Amino acid sequence: MNIHAVRAELIETVDGLSDAEINQRAVEGVWTIGQVLEHLYLTETAVAHHAKKR
């Protein structure tokens, strides 16, 4: 599976979730779906930025 397929599958999985669902914490101390998505976004952005520098 390539990164584009994984991204499309992720978007399909979370598409339609409400804000409450995205920000709901399943267990205290565990990230919400929204926090995981933000982390993935920030990580991908940083990797792309560093790749451009090379």
Beta strands, then each sheet from edge to edge (+ up, - down):
end
